[in-house]
Amino acid sequence: MTVKAISATILLGAIPLNVYQLPDGGYKVDAIGVMGAVDKKGSALTKFIAGKSALALPFGGYNFTQAQSIPVEGNAQLIKPIPIALATAYWLNEATKGNVKAQALVQASMAESIERRADAAFSIKRTEPEYNLRFGEFFESVMLENRKEVIERRLPGDDLYLPDGIN
């Protein structure tokens, strides 16, 4: 009897991402969805792995063609998902290269991570749809702030912090 992975689609705001729970309980994600989340496709992830970014170094030996294919329940095709750590390193690399969507995705993910832990610390209960709505709102606010026309209107001191009472 073949043990199969279980597939689910999660939402990062409005961005769908296929995730897989492996027979050992671990998780992996769909490489095409990871690239699509930041408006990339084709061999972008392969180029990242082969590149010189410090973020890619831990994945230097990763090879999609040699990765083990995994059967998925309810699906006749075999998949080759990638580790979550590779997906997040790729998104962070894209963010550092100026990919606005990647920047928003990384910021929203970090904010949600802290918010979930704060909710746990204060015994706040939220549903997954509530977290997803909050993620989407944060993502959209970052996207709005990073729009080209907004950036072009900023003045050279707009980002400076001035203590109370200076002005």
C-alpha positions as protocol buffer text, in pm:
chain_id: "A"
residue {
  index: 1
  type: MET
  ca { x: 0 y: 0 z: 0 }
}
residue {
  index: 2
  type: THR
  ca { x: 139 y: 339 z: -104 }
}
residue {
  index: 3
  type: VAL
  ca { x: 125 y: 615 z: 155 }
}
residue {
  index: 4
  type: LYS
  ca { x: 24 y: 944 z: -5 }
}
residue {
  index: 5
  type: ALA
  ca { x: 57 y: 1310 z: 78 }
}
residue {
  index: 6
  type: ILE
  ca { x: -255 y: 1511 z: 156 }
}
residue {
  index: 7
  type: SER
  ca { x: -317 y: 1830 z: -41 }
}
residue {
  index: 8
  type: ALA
  ca { x: -481 y: 2153 z: 75 }
}
residue {
  index: 9
  type: THR
  ca { x: -499 y: 2504 z: -61 }
}
residue {
  index: 10
  type: ILE
  ca { x: -436 y: 2784 z: 186 }
}
residue {
  index: 11
  type: LEU
  ca { x: -482 y: 3153 z: 127 }
}
residue {
  index: 12
  type: LEU
  ca { x: -224 y: 3419 z: 195 }
}
residue {
  index: 13
  type: GLY
  ca { x: -472 y: 3705 z: 178 }
}
residue {
  index: 14
  type: ALA
  ca { x: -609 y: 3649 z: -171 }
}
residue {
  index: 15
  type: ILE
  ca { x: -308 y: 3445 z: -290 }
}
residue {
  index: 16
  type: PRO
  ca { x: -377 y: 3070 z: -308 }
}
residue {
  index: 17
  type: LEU
  ca { x: -93 y: 2831 z: -223 }
}
residue {
  index: 18
  type: ASN
  ca { x: -107 y: 2453 z: -246 }
}
residue {
  index: 19
  type: VAL
  ca { x: 44 y: 2285 z: 58 }
}
residue {
  index: 20
  type: TYR
  ca { x: 105 y: 1917 z: 116 }
}
residue {
  index: 21
  type: GLN
  ca { x: 121 y: 1719 z: 436 }
}
residue {
  index: 22
  type: LEU
  ca { x: 366 y: 1436 z: 386 }
}
residue {
  index: 23
  type: PRO
  ca { x: 324 y: 1088 z: 534 }
}
residue {
  index: 24
  type: ASP
  ca { x: 584 y: 1178 z: 802 }
}
residue {
  index: 25
  type: GLY
  ca { x: 370 y: 1478 z: 911 }
}
residue {
  index: 26
  type: GLY
  ca { x: 597 y: 1742 z: 752 }
}
residue {
  index: 27
  type: TYR
  ca { x: 480 y: 2008 z: 510 }
}
residue {
  index: 28
  type: LYS
  ca { x: 592 y: 2114 z: 165 }
}
residue {
  index: 29
  type: VAL
  ca { x: 454 y: 2366 z: -85 }
}
residue {
  index: 30
  type: ASP
  ca { x: 393 y: 2385 z: -456 }
}
residue {
  index: 31
  type: ALA
  ca { x: 688 y: 2546 z: -640 }
}
residue {
  index: 32
  type: ILE
  ca { x: 468 y: 2696 z: -914 }
}
residue {
  index: 33
  type: GLY
  ca { x: 244 y: 2855 z: -650 }
}
residue {
  index: 34
  type: VAL
  ca { x: 547 y: 2993 z: -465 }
}
residue {
  index: 35
  type: MET
  ca { x: 668 y: 3166 z: -782 }
}
residue {
  index: 36
  type: GLY
  ca { x: 318 y: 3277 z: -880 }
}
residue {
  index: 37
  type: ALA
  ca { x: 265 y: 3440 z: -541 }
}
residue {
  index: 38
  type: VAL
  ca { x: 528 y: 3699 z: -636 }
}
residue {
  index: 39
  type: ASP
  ca { x: 444 y: 3717 z: -1008 }
}
residue {
  index: 40
  type: LYS
  ca { x: 731 y: 3494 z: -1124 }
}
residue {
  index: 41
  type: LYS
  ca { x: 722 y: 3178 z: -1335 }
}
residue {
  index: 42
  type: GLY
  ca { x: 930 y: 2939 z: -1540 }
}
residue {
  index: 43
  type: SER
  ca { x: 1277 y: 2876 z: -1408 }
}
residue {
  index: 44
  type: ALA
  ca { x: 1291 y: 3164 z: -1157 }
}
residue {
  index: 45
  type: LEU
  ca { x: 1317 y: 2930 z: -858 }
}
residue {
  index: 46
  type: THR
  ca { x: 1583 y: 2715 z: -1027 }
}
residue {
  index: 47
  type: LYS
  ca { x: 1784 y: 3030 z: -1105 }
}
residue {
  index: 48
  type: PHE
  ca { x: 1753 y: 3139 z: -742 }
}
residue {
  index: 49
  type: ILE
  ca { x: 1887 y: 2803 z: -618 }
}
residue {
  index: 50
  type: ALA
  ca { x: 2177 y: 2816 z: -865 }
}
residue {
  index: 51
  type: GLY
  ca { x: 2251 y: 3182 z: -790 }
}
residue {
  index: 52
  type: LYS
  ca { x: 2499 y: 3341 z: -555 }
}
residue {
  index: 53
  type: SER
  ca { x: 2250 y: 3479 z: -300 }
}
residue {
  index: 54
  type: ALA
  ca { x: 2336 y: 3394 z: 60 }
}
residue {
  index: 55
  type: LEU
  ca { x: 1971 y: 3297 z: 98 }
}
residue {
  index: 56
  type: ALA
  ca { x: 2014 y: 3028 z: -168 }
}
residue {
  index: 57
  type: LEU
  ca { x: 2327 y: 2870 z: -16 }
}
residue {
  index: 58
  type: PRO
  ca { x: 2145 y: 2618 z: 207 }
}
residue {
  index: 59
  type: PHE
  ca { x: 1962 y: 2488 z: -102 }
}
residue {
  index: 60
  type: GLY
  ca { x: 2260 y: 2471 z: -337 }
}
residue {
  index: 61
  type: GLY
  ca { x: 2234 y: 2096 z: -378 }
}
residue {
  index: 62
  type: TYR
  ca { x: 1857 y: 2095 z: -432 }
}
residue {
  index: 63
  type: ASN
  ca { x: 1762 y: 1960 z: -772 }
}
residue {
  index: 64
  type: PHE
  ca { x: 1399 y: 1955 z: -889 }
}
residue {
  index: 65
  type: THR
  ca { x: 1458 y: 1678 z: -1141 }
}
residue {
  index: 66
  type: GLN
  ca { x: 1617 y: 1454 z: -880 }
}
residue {
  index: 67
  type: ALA
  ca { x: 1368 y: 1537 z: -604 }
}
residue {
  index: 68
  type: GLN
  ca { x: 1148 y: 1246 z: -503 }
}
residue {
  index: 69
  type: SER
  ca { x: 804 y: 1245 z: -663 }
}
residue {
  index: 70
  type: ILE
  ca { x: 522 y: 1207 z: -414 }
}
residue {
  index: 71
  type: PRO
  ca { x: 174 y: 1063 z: -479 }
}
residue {
  index: 72
  type: VAL
  ca { x: -118 y: 1273 z: -351 }
}
residue {
  index: 73
  type: GLU
  ca { x: -453 y: 1145 z: -228 }
}
residue {
  index: 74
  type: GLY
  ca { x: -727 y: 1197 z: -486 }
}
residue {
  index: 75
  type: ASN
  ca { x: -478 y: 1293 z: -759 }
}
residue {
  index: 76
  type: ALA
  ca { x: -339 y: 1062 z: -1026 }
}
residue {
  index: 77
  type: GLN
  ca { x: -31 y: 1279 z: -1080 }
}
residue {
  index: 78
  type: LEU
  ca { x: 290 y: 1271 z: -881 }
}
residue {
  index: 79
  type: ILE
  ca { x: 412 y: 1601 z: -736 }
}
residue {
  index: 80
  type: LYS
  ca { x: 753 y: 1742 z: -652 }
}
residue {
  index: 81
  type: PRO
  ca { x: 683 y: 2000 z: -382 }
}
residue {
  index: 82
  type: ILE
  ca { x: 955 y: 2211 z: -221 }
}
residue {
  index: 83
  type: PRO
  ca { x: 1044 y: 2270 z: 144 }
}
residue {
  index: 84
  type: ILE
  ca { x: 877 y: 2569 z: 310 }
}
residue {
  index: 85
  type: ALA
  ca { x: 1224 y: 2702 z: 404 }
}
residue {
  index: 86
  type: LEU
  ca { x: 1313 y: 2717 z: 33 }
}
residue {
  index: 87
  type: ALA
  ca { x: 988 y: 2899 z: -47 }
}
residue {
  index: 88
  type: THR
  ca { x: 1042 y: 3162 z: 223 }
}
residue {
  index: 89
  type: ALA
  ca { x: 1409 y: 3211 z: 128 }
}
residue {
  index: 90
  type: TYR
  ca { x: 1299 y: 3264 z: -232 }
}
residue {
  index: 91
  type: TRP
  ca { x: 1035 y: 3519 z: -129 }
}
residue {
  index: 92
  type: LEU
  ca { x: 1282 y: 3703 z: 95 }
}
residue {
  index: 93
  type: ASN
  ca { x: 1537 y: 3711 z: -187 }
}
residue {
  index: 94
  type: GLU
  ca { x: 1274 y: 3851 z: -424 }
}
residue {
  index: 95
  type: ALA
  ca { x: 1183 y: 4112 z: -161 }
}
residue {
  index: 96
  type: THR
  ca { x: 1545 y: 4225 z: -127 }
}
residue {
  index: 97
  type: LYS
  ca { x: 1565 y: 4259 z: -506 }
}
residue {
  index: 98
  type: GLY
  ca { x: 1274 y: 4506 z: -499 }
}
residue {
  index: 99
  type: ASN
  ca { x: 982 y: 4276 z: -586 }
}
residue {
  index: 100
  type: VAL
  ca { x: 699 y: 4477 z: -427 }
}
residue {
  index: 101
  type: LYS
  ca { x: 462 y: 4181 z: -406 }
}
residue {
  index: 102
  type: ALA
  ca { x: 731 y: 3973 z: -234 }
}
residue {
  index: 103
  type: GLN
  ca { x: 797 y: 4259 z: 10 }
}
residue {
  index: 104
  type: ALA
  ca { x: 428 y: 4274 z: 100 }
}
residue {
  index: 105
  type: LEU
  ca { x: 405 y: 3895 z: 131 }
}
residue {
  index: 106
  type: VAL
  ca { x: 710 y: 3876 z: 359 }
}
residue {
  index: 107
  type: GLN
  ca { x: 593 y: 4166 z: 577 }
}
residue {
  index: 108
  type: ALA
  ca { x: 238 y: 4032 z: 608 }
}
residue {
  index: 109
  type: SER
  ca { x: 370 y: 3685 z: 695 }
}
residue {
  index: 110
  type: MET
  ca { x: 598 y: 3821 z: 965 }
}
residue {
  index: 111
  type: ALA
  ca { x: 322 y: 4040 z: 1109 }
}
residue {
  index: 112
  type: GLU
  ca { x: 80 y: 3746 z: 1121 }
}
residue {
  index: 113
  type: SER
  ca { x: 341 y: 3526 z: 1289 }
}
residue {
  index: 114
  type: ILE
  ca { x: 384 y: 3780 z: 1570 }
}
residue {
  index: 115
  type: GLU
  ca { x: 10 y: 3850 z: 1591 }
}
residue {
  index: 116
  type: ARG
  ca { x: -73 y: 3479 z: 1630 }
}
residue {
  index: 117
  type: ARG
  ca { x: 176 y: 3445 z: 1915 }
}
residue {
  index: 118
  type: ALA
  ca { x: 45 y: 3764 z: 2080 }
}
residue {
  index: 119
  type: ASP
  ca { x: -311 y: 3631 z: 2047 }
}
residue {
  index: 120
  type: ALA
  ca { x: -200 y: 3309 z: 2217 }
}
residue {
  index: 121
  type: ALA
  ca { x: -27 y: 3506 z: 2495 }
}
residue {
  index: 122
  type: PHE
  ca { x: -344 y: 3707 z: 2561 }
}
residue {
  index: 123
  type: SER
  ca { x: -586 y: 3417 z: 2500 }
}
residue {
  index: 124
  type: ILE
  ca { x: -741 y: 3588 z: 2198 }
}
residue {
  index: 125
  type: LYS
  ca { x: -930 y: 3347 z: 1973 }
}
residue {
  index: 126
  type: ARG
  ca { x: -957 y: 3422 z: 1602 }
}
residue {
  index: 127
  type: THR
  ca { x: -1075 y: 3202 z: 1319 }
}
residue {
  index: 128
  type: GLU
  ca { x: -866 y: 3122 z: 1014 }
}
residue {
  index: 129
  type: PRO
  ca { x: -1090 y: 3343 z: 797 }
}
residue {
  index: 130
  type: GLU
  ca { x: -1027 y: 3630 z: 1042 }
}
residue {
  index: 131
  type: TYR
  ca { x: -651 y: 3577 z: 1023 }
}
residue {
  index: 132
  type: ASN
  ca { x: -671 y: 3556 z: 646 }
}
residue {
  index: 133
  type: LEU
  ca { x: -873 y: 3879 z: 625 }
}
residue {
  index: 134
  type: ARG
  ca { x: -620 y: 4058 z: 849 }
}
residue {
  index: 135
  type: PHE
  ca { x: -332 y: 3917 z: 640 }
}
residue {
  index: 136
  type: GLY
  ca { x: -498 y: 4041 z: 321 }
}
residue {
  index: 137
  type: GLU
  ca { x: -559 y: 4388 z: 465 }
}
residue {
  index: 138
  type: PHE
  ca { x: -197 y: 4416 z: 580 }
}
residue {
  index: 139
  type: PHE
  ca { x: -71 y: 4285 z: 244 }
}
residue {
  index: 140
  type: GLU
  ca { x: -284 y: 4538 z: 54 }
}
residue {
  index: 141
  type: SER
  ca { x: -170 y: 4826 z: 276 }
}
residue {
  index: 142
  type: VAL
  ca { x: 195 y: 4740 z: 207 }
}
residue {
  index: 143
  type: MET
  ca { x: 122 y: 4710 z: -165 }
}
residue {
  index: 144
  type: LEU
  ca { x: -48 y: 5052 z: -155 }
}
residue {
  index: 145
  type: GLU
  ca { x: 248 y: 5208 z: 27 }
}
residue {
  index: 146
  type: ASN
  ca { x: 491 y: 5061 z: -226 }
}
residue {
  index: 147
  type: ARG
  ca { x: 308 y: 5181 z: -538 }
}
residue {
  index: 148
  type: LYS
  ca { x: 542 y: 5366 z: -773 }
}
residue {
  index: 149
  type: GLU
  ca { x: 344 y: 5691 z: -773 }
}
residue {
  index: 150
  type: VAL
  ca { x: 338 y: 5699 z: -391 }
}
residue {
  index: 151
  type: ILE
  ca { x: 714 y: 5641 z: -372 }
}
residue {
  index: 152
  type: GLU
  ca { x: 776 y: 5913 z: -632 }
}
residue {
  index: 153
  type: ARG
  ca { x: 580 y: 6167 z: -421 }
}
residue {
  index: 154
  type: ARG
  ca { x: 787 y: 6106 z: -109 }
}
residue {
  index: 155
  type: LEU
  ca { x: 1030 y: 6373 z: -7 }
}
residue {
  index: 156
  type: PRO
  ca { x: 1385 y: 6311 z: 119 }
}
residue {
  index: 157
  type: GLY
  ca { x: 1302 y: 6342 z: 494 }
}
residue {
  index: 158
  type: ASP
  ca { x: 964 y: 6172 z: 496 }
}
residue {
  index: 159
  type: ASP
  ca { x: 1112 y: 5862 z: 653 }
}
residue {
  index: 160
  type: LEU
  ca { x: 1304 y: 6038 z: 931 }
}
residue {
  index: 161
  type: TYR
  ca { x: 1196 y: 5999 z: 1288 }
}
residue {
  index: 162
  type: LEU
  ca { x: 1169 y: 6317 z: 1486 }
}
residue {
  index: 163
  type: PRO
  ca { x: 1121 y: 6301 z: 1865 }
}
residue {
  index: 164
  type: ASP
  ca { x: 816 y: 6469 z: 2018 }
}
residue {
  index: 165
  type: GLY
  ca { x: 854 y: 6845 z: 2065 }
}
residue {
  index: 166
  type: ILE
  ca { x: 1106 y: 6902 z: 1783 }
}
residue {
  index: 167
  type: ASN
  ca { x: 854 y: 7070 z: 1553 }
}
